[in-house]
Amino acid sequence: MAEAVKLELFEKYNLKGALRSPAHITLHRPFEFRTTNEIHLIETLKQFQYQSFTIELSGIDAFVPRVIFIDVKPNPELIVLHQALCRHAKRQLQLFNEADDLRGFHPHVTLAFRDLKKNKFDSVYDFVKTKPFEMRFPLEKIALLKLGKTWEVLELF
């Protein structure tokens, strides 16, 4: 359903930035990792253990004036997962960039961002926020995304 909204925003407003990645909830900020070390990265992430739980999406919100997203209902299990994954990445992979993020963890599914201009924000947001969005699904896998021409799933855990 998120992909359908992203396509609609592309067709109506020519917003294609969010189409560069599959609909997702970011658990760890993007980071640079040498391609030659990808096998080590994948093997290390395979060691990360977590329990499945239900995620609920509810409504449209925004980081005014540049990002429109589907909101994730508050979920203590998701916060614990995020913290555990960041600790694992820091200890096992020496990835420290997550600790530098002063914005905090605000799980969401992005619908429009980078190419959404400030002067178009209100009209796009007014259009999107009228769409009801409620969804529940079990978290069963975590995807490692890699940026090439677009963000693609490198591995599922």
C-alpha positions as CSV (number, residue, x, y, z in Angstrom):
1,M,0.0,0.0,0.0
2,A,2.9,2.4,0.7
3,E,4.3,1.7,-2.7
4,A,1.0,2.6,-4.3
5,V,0.9,6.0,-2.5
6,K,4.6,6.7,-3.6
7,L,3.6,5.9,-7.2
8,E,0.5,8.2,-6.9
9,L,2.8,11.0,-5.6
10,F,5.1,10.4,-8.5
11,E,2.2,10.6,-11.0
12,K,0.6,13.6,-9.5
13,Y,3.6,15.6,-8.3
14,N,6.6,14.0,-10.0
15,L,8.1,13.0,-6.7
16,K,10.4,10.1,-7.3
17,G,12.9,10.3,-4.4
18,A,11.0,7.8,-2.2
19,L,10.7,5.4,-5.1
20,R,14.5,4.8,-5.0
21,S,13.9,2.3,-2.1
22,P,11.4,-0.3,-1.1
23,A,8.9,0.7,1.6
24,H,10.7,0.2,4.9
25,I,11.3,1.3,8.5
26,T,14.9,2.3,9.0
27,L,16.4,0.5,12.1
28,H,20.0,1.9,11.6
29,R,21.1,5.0,9.7
30,P,22.8,4.4,6.4
31,F,26.5,3.9,6.6
32,E,29.5,3.3,4.3
33,F,31.0,-0.2,4.2
34,R,33.6,-1.4,1.7
35,T,32.2,-3.8,-0.9
36,T,35.2,-6.1,-0.1
37,N,33.9,-6.5,3.5
38,E,30.2,-7.2,2.6
39,I,30.6,-10.9,3.4
40,H,31.8,-10.0,6.9
41,L,28.9,-7.5,7.3
42,I,26.4,-10.1,6.2
43,E,27.8,-12.9,8.4
44,T,27.9,-10.5,11.4
45,L,24.3,-9.5,10.9
46,K,23.3,-13.1,10.6
47,Q,24.4,-13.5,14.3
48,F,22.0,-10.8,15.4
49,Q,19.1,-12.4,17.2
50,Y,15.6,-10.9,17.7
51,Q,12.0,-12.0,18.3
52,S,9.2,-11.4,15.9
53,F,6.4,-9.0,16.9
54,T,3.6,-7.0,15.4
55,I,4.1,-3.6,13.8
56,E,1.2,-1.2,13.4
57,L,1.2,1.7,10.9
58,S,-1.4,4.4,11.5
59,G,-1.9,7.6,9.6
60,I,0.2,10.1,7.8
61,D,2.5,12.6,9.4
62,A,5.5,14.8,8.5
63,F,8.8,16.3,9.4
64,V,7.8,19.7,8.2
65,P,8.7,21.0,5.6
66,R,10.5,18.2,3.7
67,V,9.4,14.7,4.6
68,I,5.9,13.1,4.5
69,F,5.6,9.6,6.0
70,I,3.3,6.8,7.2
71,D,3.6,6.8,11.0
72,V,4.4,3.8,13.1
73,K,2.4,3.4,16.3
74,P,4.6,3.6,19.4
75,N,6.0,0.1,20.1
76,P,8.4,-0.7,22.9
77,E,9.5,-3.9,21.1
78,L,10.6,-1.9,18.1
79,I,12.6,0.5,20.3
80,V,14.3,-2.4,22.0
81,L,15.1,-4.0,18.5
82,H,16.5,-0.7,17.3
83,Q,18.7,-0.3,20.4
84,A,19.9,-3.9,20.2
85,L,20.7,-3.7,16.5
86,C,22.7,-0.4,17.0
87,R,24.6,-2.0,19.9
88,H,25.4,-5.0,17.8
89,A,26.5,-2.9,14.9
90,K,28.7,-0.8,17.2
91,R,30.3,-3.7,19.0
92,Q,30.7,-6.2,16.1
93,L,31.2,-3.8,13.1
94,Q,32.5,-0.6,14.7
95,L,29.6,1.4,13.2
96,F,29.3,4.5,15.4
97,N,27.3,6.8,13.2
98,E,24.0,5.9,14.9
99,A,25.3,7.4,18.1
100,D,25.9,10.8,16.3
101,D,22.2,11.1,15.3
102,L,20.7,13.7,17.7
103,R,17.3,13.4,16.1
104,G,16.5,10.2,17.9
105,F,14.6,7.1,16.6
106,H,11.3,8.0,15.0
107,P,10.2,4.9,13.0
108,H,8.2,5.7,9.9
109,V,7.7,4.7,6.3
110,T,8.8,7.6,4.0
111,L,6.4,8.6,1.2
112,A,8.1,11.8,0.0
113,F,11.3,13.6,1.0
114,R,14.4,14.7,-0.9
115,D,12.7,16.1,-4.0
116,L,9.7,17.5,-2.1
117,K,10.3,21.3,-2.4
118,K,9.3,23.5,0.6
119,N,6.9,25.5,-1.6
120,K,5.0,22.4,-2.6
121,F,5.0,20.8,0.8
122,D,1.5,22.0,2.0
123,S,-0.3,20.9,-1.2
124,V,1.3,17.5,-1.2
125,Y,0.7,17.0,2.5
126,D,-2.9,18.1,2.2
127,F,-3.4,15.6,-0.6
128,V,-1.7,12.7,1.3
129,K,-3.1,13.2,4.8
130,T,-6.6,12.6,3.6
131,K,-5.8,9.0,2.8
132,P,-6.6,6.6,5.6
133,F,-3.7,4.4,6.4
134,E,-4.0,1.5,9.0
135,M,-2.0,-1.7,8.7
136,R,-0.7,-4.4,11.0
137,F,1.9,-7.0,10.1
138,P,4.4,-9.3,11.8
139,L,8.1,-8.3,11.7
140,E,9.6,-11.5,10.4
141,K,12.7,-10.4,8.6
142,I,15.2,-7.5,8.6
143,A,16.6,-6.4,5.3
144,L,20.0,-5.0,4.6
145,L,19.7,-2.4,1.9
146,K,22.5,-1.4,-0.4
147,L,22.7,1.8,-2.4
148,G,23.5,1.3,-6.1
149,K,21.5,3.3,-8.6
150,T,18.6,2.6,-6.2
151,W,18.4,1.0,-2.7
152,E,18.1,-2.7,-3.1
153,V,17.8,-5.6,-0.7
154,L,21.3,-7.1,-0.3
155,E,20.3,-9.7,2.3
156,L,17.3,-10.7,4.5
157,F,17.8,-11.9,8.1
